[in-house]
Amino acid sequence: MRDTTSSARPRAMISRSALASGAAAALHAGGHVADLRRDAWGHGVLAVAHAVTAVGAERVLVDSPGVLEALALEGIAATLDGEADIDSTLLYGLPDRDGVMPVRAVMRLHGLVLSTKRLRAGDAVSYGYTFRAESDTTVALITGGYAQGIMRALGNRASVEIDGRERPIVGRVAMDVCVVDLGGADAAVGTEATYFGGTGPAAPGLARWSEVTGLTMPELITVAGIHADRGWEA
C-alpha cells in the first residue's frame, strides 16, 4: 500500500533495462574505470557495479574503504584512487544541456499526489505567496520538497509529469512537499508525479533543473537519489 501522507518521501525508481543498456553504451564508447562514488551517483553502488562490470569495466571508482571491501566480496575490482574514464552521462542516462537524451534515463524520480484543491483567480499557494492563480484552476499537493533534493529554486520555474502531461510547480517548494498547477485537469490521490526520468516529457527534466539551480546534473541526481526511497522497475 502506498504511503500518501505528507511524511512520505519521493521514490527513485531504477530501471533495470535502462541501466543495462546505459552500461553497454558507456563501455562501447570507451574507457576502463566507472565512477561509482556517492553510492553510484545515488543509483545504488552494488547494482551499478554489477551492471558495468558485466559488460567489461575493469574497475570501479568508489569513495570509502567499506564500499571497496563490500565489492571485493562480490568479486568486483574497485579503487579509491585515480580517475574514471567511462562516460558517466551514458552510464546513468543523463540528458545533455539541451535536454537531448542520448540513452534512456536510468533513474526516475517521482512523488505522489496527496490532495487537490480548487483555486479561484487571485488565490495564492505556499508560504510567501509567490504564486497567485491568474484564473480558476486546480492544484495538487505532491510529495517531495527541498529536504529530498527538490531544490527551492524550482518553484515557479520547473515542471513535473502527471498522466503524461507536464504541469508547472507553483509557489515555493516546501521541506517535504510542493504544489503543482493541474490547469483544467484533476488527479486522483496516489497518482504519480514524475520530477525527472522515465520515458515521457519529464525524461530530460534534469537539464532544466541544472539551468534553474546552477548545479550540475551529477550533483542534482546524486542528492535526489540518496534522499529518496529507492526501488526497481523494468
Buried (B, 14 or more C-beta within 10 A) or exposed (E): EEEBEBEBBBBBBBBEEBBBBBBBBBBEEEBEBBBBBBBBBBBBBBBBBBBBBEBBBEBBBBBEEEBBEBBEEEEBBBBEEEEBEBBBBBBBBBBEEEBEBBBBBBBBBBBBBBEBEEBEEEBBBBEEEEBEBEEEBBBBBBBBBBEBBBBEBBBBBBBBBBBEBBBBBBBBBBEBBBBBBBEEBEBEEEBBBBBBBBEBBBBBBBBBBBEBBEBEBBBBBBBBBBBBEBEEEE
